[in-house]
Amino acid sequence: MATNKLRLMIKEPVSIRKKVYAAIREHILDGSFPPGERLVESRIAEQIKTSRTPVREALHLLESEGLLESIPRAGYRVKPLHWEEVEEICEIRVVNETLAALWAMKRITPKEILALENNLKVAEHEVRSGAPKAFVHRDAEFHEILAHASRSERLLEHCQLLRKHMLRYRIESLYLPETALRAIQGHRRILEALKARDEAGLEKAIRDHLEQSKIDTRRYAFGKSEEHVATLRNENA
C-alpha cells in the first residue's frame, strides 16, 4: 500500500505541471496571451486553481523555449513579435518540411493520401461556408499528416514545434477567408506533386507555400501595406 501511495504522490504533480505548461503555451501560440502581455504567477495560479509551483515551473520552461522573457522583479511577459524570427522559422520549415515530404513520398499509404484529400475538401467547404477560423485546425492537420507519413518521429516533432511557433505570427491572417483559401491552394499543389512523385515539384510547392505564408504574415501581423507585400513578391519572384 505504501508503494502505491508513493507512486500517486510522484505522478500527480508531474501531471499538473504538464497541464499548466500546455495550457499557458497554447494561449501564447494562439494569441490569447498577446505579445507584450505580462503573466503574473499568482493570478494564473488562482485562475486555474492550483499552487504557484507548477505555474512558476511552466513559465520558466516557456522562457527557455523563447516564448516568454523575464522582467526583473516583475515576472514574465510574452515576447514581442520580430520579423527576423518569422524569416528564420520559415527557412527552417522549408528544410524540415521538404525532407519530411520527400520521405513521405516513399512511405505514405493510400489511407494517408485519402486523409490529405479529405482535409482539402473539408477545409475549403468550411472556409467558403463562413467558418474560416476552423482552418487553423485543418492547416495543422494537413501538415501533421504529411510529416507523420515520413515515419520519423523526430522530424514530426520538429515540424510540429516550428509550425506552432509560426502560429503566433500567422493566427490573424489564417482567420481571413482569402488567406485561408491561398493556403489551401498551396496544400493542393503539395499534394499533387506528392501523388505524381515529382520531387522537384514537391520542393517548389513547399517553398512557394511557406513563402506565401511569410508574405501574408508580414501583411497582417506586422501591418505592412500592399506596397510592401508587392515588393516582397517581386523580391522572391
Backbone as CSV, one residue per row, in Angstrom:
resi,resn,N_x,N_y,N_z,CA_x,CA_y,CA_z,C_x,C_y,C_z
1,MET,0.822,-1.216,0.000,0.000,0.000,0.000,0.851,1.259,0.000
2,ALA,1.945,1.229,0.761,2.830,2.393,0.821,3.423,2.708,-0.534
3,THR,3.729,1.652,-1.298,4.301,1.847,-2.633,3.306,2.536,-3.552
4,ASN,2.029,2.117,-3.482,1.001,2.715,-4.334,0.813,4.193,-4.023
5,LYS,0.846,4.535,-2.728,0.696,5.934,-2.336,1.858,6.779,-2.853
6,LEU,3.060,6.223,-2.756,4.238,6.939,-3.238,4.138,7.182,-4.731
7,ARG,3.649,6.180,-5.461,3.516,6.308,-6.906,2.547,7.435,-7.260
8,LEU,1.446,7.527,-6.504,0.468,8.586,-6.748,1.044,9.959,-6.413
9,MET,1.810,10.035,-5.365,2.399,11.308,-4.947,3.383,11.842,-5.974
10,ILE,4.051,10.964,-6.689,5.016,11.383,-7.702,4.301,11.748,-8.997
11,LYS,3.306,10.967,-9.348,2.656,11.129,-10.651,1.803,12.395,-10.733
12,GLU,1.080,12.714,-9.665,0.125,13.816,-9.725,0.765,15.171,-9.990
13,PRO,1.836,15.585,-9.270,2.463,16.880,-9.561,2.982,16.987,-10.987
14,VAL,3.507,15.872,-11.531,4.000,15.888,-12.904,2.853,16.157,-13.866
15,SER,1.706,15.513,-13.618,0.537,15.691,-14.469,0.053,17.133,-14.440
16,ILE,-0.024,17.722,-13.255,-0.473,19.111,-13.124,0.498,20.049,-13.830
17,ARG,1.780,19.827,-13.641,2.802,20.681,-14.247,2.681,20.661,-15.779
18,LYS,2.476,19.490,-16.335,2.348,19.375,-17.789,1.093,20.085,-18.291
19,LYS,0.010,19.946,-17.553,-1.242,20.579,-17.979,-1.137,22.106,-17.931
20,VAL,-0.519,22.603,-16.867,-0.346,24.054,-16.742,0.537,24.575,-17.860
21,TYR,1.642,23.898,-18.104,2.565,24.284,-19.180,1.846,24.292,-20.529
22,ALA,1.122,23.199,-20.818,0.434,23.087,-22.110,-0.618,24.175,-22.281
23,ALA,-1.353,24.491,-21.201,-2.414,25.498,-21.285,-1.844,26.890,-21.538
24,ILE,-0.809,27.264,-20.800,-0.210,28.589,-20.985,0.414,28.698,-22.360
25,ARG,1.107,27.660,-22.766,1.785,27.653,-24.075,0.777,27.808,-25.216
26,GLU,-0.342,27.099,-25.101,-1.357,27.173,-26.145,-1.949,28.582,-26.230
27,HIS,-2.145,29.224,-25.082,-2.680,30.582,-25.059,-1.704,31.584,-25.678
28,ILE,-0.420,31.323,-25.527,0.577,32.205,-26.151,0.574,32.009,-27.656
29,LEU,0.576,30.747,-28.079,0.688,30.443,-29.503,-0.554,30.844,-30.292
30,ASP,-1.742,30.760,-29.665,-2.938,31.130,-30.427,-3.319,32.600,-30.266
31,GLY,-2.474,33.358,-29.523,-2.703,34.791,-29.413,-3.602,35.215,-28.265
32,SER,-4.106,34.255,-27.459,-4.939,34.630,-26.314,-4.141,35.466,-25.316
33,PHE,-2.859,35.142,-25.165,-1.927,35.995,-24.431,-1.112,36.732,-25.489
34,PRO,-1.451,37.959,-25.832,-0.785,38.668,-26.928,0.636,39.088,-26.580
35,PRO,1.440,39.398,-27.601,2.816,39.860,-27.367,2.842,41.064,-26.427
36,GLY,3.753,41.015,-25.464,3.891,42.105,-24.518,3.067,41.962,-23.259
37,GLU,2.119,41.024,-23.250,1.273,40.861,-22.056,2.079,40.266,-20.907
38,ARG,1.898,40.844,-19.731,2.587,40.371,-18.544,1.816,39.198,-17.948
39,LEU,2.521,38.132,-17.608,1.905,36.964,-16.991,2.289,36.938,-15.514
40,VAL,1.288,37.050,-14.669,1.508,37.102,-13.222,1.277,35.714,-12.641
41,GLU,2.294,35.198,-12.023,2.271,33.838,-11.482,1.085,33.601,-10.551
42,SER,0.884,34.485,-9.602,-0.181,34.299,-8.609,-1.569,34.361,-9.254
43,ARG,-1.714,35.252,-10.238,-3.015,35.408,-10.902,-3.367,34.166,-11.715
44,ILE,-2.377,33.624,-12.430,-2.609,32.420,-13.227,-2.946,31.247,-12.313
45,ALA,-2.203,31.111,-11.208,-2.447,30.024,-10.262,-3.869,30.097,-9.703
46,GLU,-4.319,31.318,-9.428,-5.665,31.497,-8.899,-6.726,31.147,-9.944
47,GLN,-6.490,31.542,-11.187,-7.457,31.287,-12.255,-7.633,29.797,-12.520
48,ILE,-6.530,29.046,-12.526,-6.645,27.620,-12.823,-6.712,26.761,-11.565
49,LYS,-6.777,27.434,-10.408,-6.972,26.763,-9.120,-5.896,25.708,-8.847
50,THR,-4.671,26.160,-8.838,-3.556,25.294,-8.498,-2.548,26.097,-7.684
51,SER,-1.528,25.442,-7.185,-0.497,26.157,-6.434,0.394,26.933,-7.399
52,ARG,1.219,27.794,-6.860,2.075,28.623,-7.715,3.270,27.847,-8.259
53,THR,3.623,26.722,-7.621,4.821,25.986,-8.041,4.750,25.489,-9.485
54,PRO,3.688,24.769,-9.917,3.645,24.320,-11.318,3.578,25.486,-12.302
55,VAL,2.953,26.588,-11.891,2.885,27.768,-12.759,4.277,28.362,-12.922
56,ARG,5.012,28.470,-11.822,6.369,29.015,-11.864,7.265,28.155,-12.766
57,GLU,7.143,26.843,-12.635,7.963,25.937,-13.442,7.592,26.032,-14.921
58,ALA,6.293,26.167,-15.203,5.840,26.288,-16.587,6.347,27.576,-17.218
59,LEU,6.277,28.669,-16.491,6.740,29.954,-17.012,8.244,29.929,-17.279
60,HIS,8.973,29.283,-16.386,10.421,29.178,-16.575,10.742,28.366,-17.817
61,LEU,10.012,27.278,-18.026,10.243,26.439,-19.205,9.892,27.184,-20.491
62,LEU,8.809,27.949,-20.458,8.400,28.718,-21.630,9.397,29.830,-21.941
63,GLU,10.052,30.338,-20.905,11.124,31.308,-21.148,12.286,30.628,-21.867
64,SER,12.623,29.419,-21.447,13.728,28.701,-22.083,13.411,28.350,-23.536
65,GLU,12.121,28.247,-23.870,11.702,27.958,-25.248,11.660,29.224,-26.098
66,GLY,11.804,30.381,-25.461,11.813,31.625,-26.209,10.453,32.263,-26.391
67,LEU,9.429,31.756,-25.709,8.089,32.337,-25.832,7.851,33.462,-24.828
68,LEU,8.582,33.427,-23.723,8.463,34.456,-22.694,9.817,35.101,-22.443
69,GLU,9.784,36.281,-21.865,11.021,36.915,-21.423,10.840,37.378,-19.981
70,SER,11.901,37.270,-19.218,11.856,37.610,-17.801,11.960,39.119,-17.600
71,ILE,11.153,39.631,-16.679,11.202,41.046,-16.306,11.692,41.104,-14.858
72,PRO,12.822,41.737,-14.599,13.359,41.790,-13.234,12.322,42.277,-12.221
73,ARG,12.126,41.495,-11.177,11.219,41.810,-10.069,9.759,41.978,-10.510
74,ALA,9.446,41.509,-11.718,8.055,41.663,-12.179,7.517,40.419,-12.866
75,GLY,8.297,39.342,-12.928,7.806,38.113,-13.526,8.162,37.962,-14.989
76,TYR,7.150,37.657,-15.806,7.378,37.369,-17.216,6.385,38.137,-18.093
77,ARG,6.772,38.280,-19.349,5.827,38.789,-20.332,6.036,38.038,-21.636
78,VAL,4.975,38.006,-22.445,5.044,37.327,-23.744,5.991,38.102,-24.654
79,LYS,6.909,37.389,-25.283,7.906,38.060,-26.116,7.243,38.789,-27.281
80,PRO,7.731,39.972,-27.598,7.202,40.712,-28.758,7.454,39.938,-30.051
81,LEU,6.699,40.273,-31.086,6.886,39.648,-32.391,8.039,40.331,-33.129
82,HIS,8.884,39.548,-33.752,10.005,40.080,-34.506,10.021,39.465,-35.906
83,TRP,10.114,40.322,-36.919,10.104,39.847,-38.292,11.272,38.900,-38.579
84,GLU,12.422,39.151,-37.973,13.587,38.301,-38.202,13.303,36.866,-37.770
85,GLU,12.499,36.700,-36.724,12.166,35.350,-36.266,11.266,34.650,-37.278
86,VAL,10.343,35.384,-37.888,9.484,34.810,-38.925,10.329,34.271,-40.069
87,GLU,11.275,35.082,-40.535,12.129,34.654,-41.641,12.924,33.400,-41.271
88,GLU,13.432,33.381,-40.042,14.213,32.236,-39.586,13.361,30.978,-39.515
89,ILE,12.167,31.097,-38.919,11.272,29.950,-38.794,10.895,29.415,-40.173
90,CYS,10.569,30.320,-41.095,10.157,29.895,-42.439,11.271,29.149,-43.167
91,GLU,12.487,29.637,-43.058,13.603,28.968,-43.740,13.853,27.587,-43.156
92,ILE,13.757,27.462,-41.834,13.955,26.150,-41.217,12.805,25.219,-41.580
93,ARG,11.587,25.766,-41.623,10.429,24.940,-42.007,10.568,24.419,-43.430
94,VAL,11.089,25.241,-44.320,11.282,24.788,-45.702,12.161,23.536,-45.720
95,VAL,13.252,23.590,-44.980,14.191,22.456,-44.951,13.531,21.231,-44.320
96,ASN,12.943,21.409,-43.135,12.350,20.273,-42.419,11.168,19.664,-43.155
97,GLU,10.275,20.528,-43.648,9.056,20.008,-44.269,9.327,19.438,-45.659
98,THR,10.336,19.958,-46.333,10.724,19.350,-47.608,11.274,17.949,-47.375
99,LEU,12.126,17.815,-46.370,12.674,16.496,-46.045,11.560,15.538,-45.647
100,ALA,10.640,16.005,-44.803,9.518,15.159,-44.380,8.681,14.723,-45.570
101,ALA,8.413,15.644,-46.488,7.595,15.318,-47.665,8.307,14.352,-48.606
102,LEU,9.607,14.520,-48.777,10.370,13.603,-49.641,10.396,12.196,-49.059
103,TRP,10.547,12.107,-47.745,10.485,10.788,-47.115,9.073,10.227,-47.198
104,ALA,8.074,11.102,-47.039,6.680,10.668,-47.124,6.350,10.151,-48.521
105,MET,6.970,10.739,-49.528,6.717,10.304,-50.907,7.001,8.810,-51.075
106,LYS,7.968,8.311,-50.320,8.350,6.898,-50.427,7.555,6.007,-49.467
107,ARG,6.945,6.602,-48.442,6.376,5.788,-47.368,4.892,6.006,-47.116
108,ILE,4.296,6.993,-47.749,2.908,7.328,-47.478,1.974,6.218,-47.941
109,THR,0.895,6.010,-47.192,-0.069,4.958,-47.513,-1.261,5.551,-48.271
110,PRO,-2.011,4.709,-48.998,-3.230,5.200,-49.665,-4.208,5.837,-48.671
111,LYS,-4.266,5.308,-47.466,-5.155,5.862,-46.441,-4.741,7.287,-46.091
112,GLU,-3.437,7.532,-46.017,-2.949,8.876,-45.688,-3.167,9.842,-46.852
113,ILE,-3.018,9.353,-48.074,-3.322,10.187,-49.252,-4.789,10.610,-49.206
114,LEU,-5.662,9.647,-48.903,-7.097,9.937,-48.808,-7.370,10.953,-47.699
115,ALA,-6.653,10.833,-46.590,-6.833,11.772,-45.479,-6.447,13.187,-45.901
116,LEU,-5.377,13.319,-46.676,-4.964,14.637,-47.174,-6.006,15.202,-48.139
117,GLU,-6.541,14.358,-49.019,-7.570,14.802,-49.963,-8.830,15.255,-49.223
118,ASN,-9.229,14.484,-48.213,-10.410,14.849,-47.425,-10.175,16.142,-46.653
119,ASN,-8.949,16.318,-46.167,-8.599,17.545,-45.453,-8.837,18.765,-46.339
120,LEU,-8.402,18.687,-47.596,-8.571,19.811,-48.517,-10.052,20.092,-48.781
121,LYS,-10.832,19.019,-48.976,-12.261,19.193,-49.251,-12.979,19.844,-48.072
122,VAL,-12.723,19.321,-46.877,-13.390,19.850,-45.683,-12.942,21.287,-45.414
123,ALA,-11.639,21.552,-45.551,-11.113,22.891,-45.296,-11.749,23.918,-46.217
124,GLU,-11.811,23.605,-47.506,-12.395,24.564,-48.456,-13.878,24.765,-48.185
125,HIS,-14.572,23.679,-47.861,-16.004,23.788,-47.561,-16.235,24.686,-46.345
126,GLU,-15.435,24.495,-45.300,-15.603,25.288,-44.079,-15.336,26.768,-44.338
127,VAL,-14.269,27.052,-45.086,-13.926,28.453,-45.352,-15.011,29.120,-46.198
128,ARG,-15.437,28.432,-47.245,-16.445,29.014,-48.146,-17.829,29.065,-47.492
129,SER,-18.027,28.289,-46.425,-19.318,28.286,-45.723,-19.360,29.299,-44.588
130,GLY,-18.285,30.089,-44.458,-18.274,31.136,-43.452,-17.651,30.760,-42.126
131,ALA,-16.791,29.739,-42.137,-16.110,29.341,-40.894,-14.599,29.299,-41.108
132,PRO,-14.002,30.424,-41.501,-12.563,30.432,-41.791,-11.681,30.117,-40.595
133,LYS,-12.177,30.381,-39.359,-11.350,30.118,-38.177,-11.054,28.633,-38.005
134,ALA,-11.919,27.796,-38.560,-11.700,26.345,-38.476,-10.450,25.930,-39.246
135,PHE,-9.994,26.796,-40.164,-8.844,26.428,-40.977,-7.564,26.294,-40.163
136,VAL,-7.497,26.952,-39.023,-6.311,26.813,-38.162,-6.081,25.334,-37.855
137,HIS,-7.154,24.621,-37.562,-7.045,23.197,-37.232,-6.798,22.357,-38.488
138,ARG,-7.427,22.728,-39.590,-7.211,21.971,-40.842,-5.782,22.142,-41.341
139,ASP,-5.246,23.332,-41.175,-3.870,23.599,-41.584,-2.910,22.714,-40.798
140,ALA,-3.113,22.664,-39.474,-2.272,21.820,-38.619,-2.415,20.355,-39.008
141,GLU,-3.647,19.940,-39.276,-3.916,18.553,-39.640,-3.196,18.161,-40.927
142,PHE,-3.252,19.022,-41.949,-2.606,18.720,-43.224,-1.105,18.508,-43.035
143,HIS,-0.463,19.456,-42.364,0.988,19.369,-42.199,1.393,18.197,-41.303
144,GLU,0.561,17.863,-40.328,0.901,16.761,-39.435,0.719,15.403,-40.115
145,ILE,-0.307,15.256,-40.956,-0.464,14.012,-41.723,0.757,13.797,-42.605
146,LEU,1.184,14.860,-43.269,2.327,14.779,-44.173,3.607,14.452,-43.410
147,ALA,3.832,15.138,-42.295,5.049,14.886,-41.513,5.027,13.490,-40.900
148,HIS,3.865,13.045,-40.460,3.743,11.705,-39.883,4.041,10.636,-40.921
149,ALA,3.678,10.902,-42.171,3.918,9.936,-43.252,5.400,9.756,-43.544
150,SER,6.236,10.641,-43.022,7.690,10.494,-43.194,8.212,9.317,-42.381
151,ARG,7.415,8.894,-41.382,7.764,7.808,-40.461,8.960,8.161,-39.576
152,SER,9.189,9.454,-39.383,10.250,9.904,-38.493,9.614,10.695,-37.353
153,GLU,9.613,10.124,-36.161,9.025,10.801,-35.016,9.796,12.075,-34.674
154,ARG,11.121,12.020,-34.825,11.942,13.198,-34.514,11.618,14.343,-35.472
155,LEU,11.498,14.029,-36.753,11.183,15.047,-37.748,9.774,15.587,-37.534
156,LEU,8.833,14.704,-37.201,7.466,15.122,-36.901,7.458,16.111,-35.739
157,GLU,8.234,15.806,-34.715,8.306,16.673,-33.541,8.841,18.058,-33.893
158,HIS,9.901,18.109,-34.704,10.468,19.400,-35.109,9.475,20.194,-35.961
159,CYS,8.815,19.513,-36.893,7.850,20.193,-37.762,6.692,20.769,-36.950
160,GLN,6.198,20.006,-35.992,5.091,20.473,-35.157,5.501,21.691,-34.327
161,LEU,6.684,21.633,-33.749,7.143,22.724,-32.901,7.293,24.028,-33.690
162,LEU,7.900,23.943,-34.874,8.096,25.142,-35.693,6.765,25.705,-36.174
163,ARG,5.846,24.811,-36.547,4.545,25.275,-37.013,3.807,25.987,-35.889
164,LYS,3.928,25.466,-34.660,3.263,26.106,-33.528,3.879,27.467,-33.209
165,HIS,5.193,27.571,-33.338,5.832,28.872,-33.134,5.347,29.861,-34.201
166,MET,5.215,29.390,-35.431,4.769,30.253,-36.523,3.321,30.695,-36.326
167,LEU,2.539,29.871,-35.619,1.130,30.188,-35.415,0.950,31.507,-34.671
168,ARG,1.901,31.849,-33.793,1.847,33.139,-33.089,1.742,34.293,-34.074
169,TYR,2.449,34.164,-35.165,2.507,35.235,-36.157,1.375,35.126,-37.189
170,ARG,0.946,33.906,-37.471,0.002,33.682,-38.566,-1.459,33.701,-38.155
171,ILE,-1.749,33.629,-36.859,-3.113,33.394,-36.415,-4.107,34.396,-36.995
172,GLU,-3.738,35.675,-37.052,-4.657,36.692,-37.579,-4.926,36.489,-39.063
173,SER,-3.879,36.187,-39.828,-4.066,36.028,-41.265,-4.850,34.760,-41.590
174,LEU,-4.699,33.700,-40.795,-5.399,32.442,-41.067,-6.893,32.556,-40.827
175,TYR,-7.328,33.565,-40.072,-8.747,33.759,-39.821,-9.452,34.438,-41.006
176,LEU,-8.695,34.877,-42.000,-9.273,35.575,-43.147,-9.531,34.595,-44.288
177,PRO,-10.728,34.616,-44.881,-11.066,33.658,-45.941,-10.079,33.657,-47.103
178,GLU,-9.680,34.854,-47.573,-8.794,34.891,-48.745,-7.428,34.282,-48.435
179,THR,-6.939,34.487,-47.218,-5.648,33.919,-46.835,-5.759,32.411,-46.668
180,ALA,-6.836,31.963,-46.045,-7.051,30.526,-45.864,-7.157,29.817,-47.203
181,LEU,-7.857,30.434,-48.157,-8.011,29.813,-49.478,-6.675,29.754,-50.223
182,ARG,-5.833,30.766,-50.051,-4.495,30.720,-50.654,-3.676,29.570,-50.062
183,ALA,-3.806,29.397,-48.749,-3.073,28.317,-48.082,-3.570,26.953,-48.556
184,ILE,-4.879,26.827,-48.721,-5.451,25.566,-49.210,-4.933,25.256,-50.611
185,GLN,-4.838,26.288,-51.456,-4.296,26.087,-52.797,-2.840,25.629,-52.722
186,GLY,-2.095,26.180,-51.786,-0.717,25.739,-51.588,-0.660,24.284,-51.171
187,HIS,-1.556,23.877,-50.276,-1.625,22.480,-49.855,-1.961,21.573,-51.040
188,ARG,-2.863,22.053,-51.886,-3.271,21.246,-53.044,-2.089,20.991,-53.986
189,ARG,-1.267,22.013,-54.198,-0.095,21.839,-55.067,0.904,20.848,-54.456
190,ILE,1.042,20.915,-53.139,1.932,19.971,-52.458,1.430,18.546,-52.649
191,LEU,0.134,18.344,-52.459,-0.438,17.015,-52.603,-0.318,16.502,-54.038
192,GLU,-0.566,17.371,-55.011,-0.456,16.960,-56.422,0.963,16.505,-56.758
193,ALA,1.959,17.236,-56.287,3.353,16.861,-56.539,3.700,15.568,-55.817
194,LEU,3.167,15.397,-54.624,3.411,14.177,-53.856,2.846,12.964,-54.586
195,LYS,1.621,13.077,-55.059,0.980,11.966,-55.763,1.664,11.652,-57.093
196,ALA,2.211,12.693,-57.726,2.910,12.500,-59.002,4.347,12.038,-58.805
197,ARG,4.781,11.974,-57.555,6.169,11.610,-57.213,7.171,12.529,-57.930
198,ASP,6.804,13.794,-57.942,7.620,14.832,-58.583,8.436,15.537,-57.496
199,GLU,9.679,15.098,-57.294,10.490,15.639,-56.212,10.754,17.136,-56.368
200,ALA,11.135,17.543,-57.578,11.417,18.964,-57.811,10.149,19.797,-57.619
201,GLY,9.037,19.280,-58.133,7.768,19.986,-57.986,7.328,20.067,-56.534
202,LEU,7.604,19.019,-55.763,7.245,18.993,-54.352,8.051,20.027,-53.561
203,GLU,9.345,20.079,-53.812,10.195,21.066,-53.141,9.736,22.484,-53.453
204,LYS,9.407,22.738,-54.731,8.957,24.074,-55.126,7.609,24.405,-54.494
205,ALA,6.711,23.429,-54.451,5.380,23.673,-53.879,5.474,24.032,-52.399
206,ILE,6.350,23.350,-51.672,6.517,23.631,-50.248,7.140,25.008,-50.040
207,ARG,8.172,25.322,-50.803,8.813,26.631,-50.654,7.841,27.757,-51.027
208,ASP,7.105,27.589,-52.117,6.137,28.614,-52.527,5.055,28.804,-51.460
209,HIS,4.596,27.687,-50.899,3.544,27.744,-49.873,4.024,28.498,-48.640
210,LEU,5.213,28.200,-48.183,5.738,28.866,-46.986,6.134,30.310,-47.278
211,GLU,6.540,30.589,-48.505,6.840,31.970,-48.883,5.567,32.816,-48.862
212,GLN,4.475,32.225,-49.359,3.194,32.942,-49.328,2.738,33.167,-47.884
213,SER,2.974,32.173,-47.028,2.648,32.327,-45.610,3.416,33.496,-45.001
214,LYS,4.673,33.611,-45.398,5.508,34.696,-44.884,4.986,36.054,-45.348
215,ILE,4.575,36.129,-46.600,4.033,37.382,-47.142,2.743,37.771,-46.410
216,ASP,1.853,36.795,-46.213,0.598,37.074,-45.509,0.847,37.458,-44.062
217,THR,1.829,36.825,-43.451,2.166,37.149,-42.065,2.673,38.576,-41.952
218,ARG,3.544,38.964,-42.866,4.082,40.325,-42.827,2.969,41.346,-43.007
219,ARG,2.042,41.031,-43.866,0.962,41.970,-44.147,0.025,42.148,-42.949
220,TYR,-0.353,41.039,-42.304,-1.373,41.131,-41.262,-0.810,41.218,-39.847
221,ALA,0.287,40.537,-39.555,0.836,40.566,-38.197,1.682,41.802,-37.954
222,PHE,2.267,42.340,-39.030,3.155,43.485,-38.857,2.606,44.756,-39.493
223,GLY,1.380,44.685,-40.026,0.713,45.874,-40.518,1.352,46.505,-41.729
224,LYS,1.991,45.686,-42.568,2.626,46.239,-43.759,1.585,46.496,-44.842
225,SER,1.836,47.491,-45.655,0.897,47.885,-46.691,0.993,46.972,-47.898
226,GLU,0.050,47.122,-48.809,0.066,46.364,-50.058,1.362,46.606,-50.829
227,GLU,1.873,47.835,-50.712,3.113,48.160,-51.424,4.273,47.311,-50.914
228,HIS,4.355,47.122,-49.584,5.397,46.291,-49.010,5.235,44.844,-49.454
229,VAL,3.978,44.375,-49.470,3.721,43.000,-49.881,4.117,42.778,-51.329
230,ALA,3.786,43.753,-52.189,4.148,43.652,-53.601,5.665,43.617,-53.773
231,THR,6.364,44.426,-52.971,7.814,44.416,-53.012,8.377,43.055,-52.636
232,LEU,7.792,42.460,-51.607,8.229,41.122,-51.182,8.025,40.108,-52.295
233,ARG,6.868,40.175,-52.957,6.609,39.221,-54.042,7.632,39.382,-55.159
234,ASN,7.949,40.642,-55.504,8.924,40.889,-56.564,10.311,40.391,-56.171
235,GLU,10.657,40.557,-54.885,11.970,40.110,-54.420,12.104,38.598,-54.507
236,ASN,10.962,37.903,-54.340,11.015,36.441,-54.310,10.548,35.812,-55.615
237,ALA,10.341,36.633,-56.634,9.882,36.103,-57.914,10.997,35.316,-58.607
